C-alpha cells in the first residue's frame, strides 16, 4: 500500500525514489515519527513531574507551621495515657447525661446542652485558628 504523500506529491517529497523502493523510506519515516513522539511524551511527563515536585516543596515550606501542628497531633495520638484520659473523661459526662434523661424523661434538655457544646467547640476552634502562629 502506498502512502498518500508518495502517490500525490512524489515529485515534491520523494523525487529520487522509484515506486518499488518507496515502502522502505516511508516505514522509516513512520518509525522515526513514532519514536520521536514517544520521546516527547516522556519528556512532557517528566517536566510535569519536576514542576509539580517544585510546587509541592514550596507548599511544604510555606506550611511548616501546619506540618508541625500535625506532627504534634500524631505524637499525641500515639500517647496511650492521652488517649485513655480522653476516653475516661467522657464517662462522667455520659453518666450525667443518663441521669438527666432518667430524671427528666425528655431529650430536649440534652439536645440543647449538646447544641451549646457544639457551638462552644466551633468558637474555640475559630479563636485558636485566628490567633497568630508563633
C-alpha positions, 0 to 999 in steps of 0.5 A, spaced: 500 500 500 502 506 498 502 512 502 498 518 500 504 523 500 508 518 495 502 517 490 500 525 490 506 529 491 512 524 489 515 529 485 515 534 491 517 529 497 520 523 494 523 525 487 529 520 487 525 514 489 522 509 484 515 506 486 518 499 488 523 502 493 518 507 496 515 502 502 522 502 505 523 510 506 516 511 508 516 505 514 522 509 516 519 515 516 513 512 520 518 509 525 522 515 526 515 519 527 513 514 532 519 514 536 520 521 536 513 522 539 514 517 544 520 521 546 516 527 547 511 524 551 516 522 556 519 528 556 512 532 557 511 527 563 517 528 566 517 536 566 510 535 569 513 531 574 519 536 576 514 542 576 509 539 580 515 536 585 517 544 585 510 546 587 509 541 592 516 543 596 514 550 596 507 548 599 511 544 604 515 550 606 510 555 606 506 550 611 511 548 616 507 551 621 501 546 619 506 540 618 508 541 625 501 542 628 500 535 625 506 532 627 504 534 634 497 531 633 500 524 631 505 524 637 499 525 641 495 520 638 500 515 639 500 517 647 496 511 650 495 515 657 492 521 652 488 517 649 485 513 655 484 520 659 480 522 653 476 516 653 475 516 661 473 523 661 467 522 657 464 517 662 462 522 667 459 526 662 455 520 659 453 518 666 450 525 667 447 525 661 443 518 663 441 521 669 438 527 666 434 523 661 432 518 667 430 524 671 427 528 666 424 523 661 425 528 655 431 529 650 430 536 649 434 538 655 440 534 652 439 536 645 440 543 647 446 542 652 449 538 646 447 544 641 451 549 646 457 544 646 457 544 639 457 551 638 462 552 644 467 547 640 466 551 633 468 558 637 474 555 640 476 552 634 475 559 630 479 563 636 485 558 636 485 558 628 485 566 628 490 567 633 497 568 630 502 562 629 508 563 633 
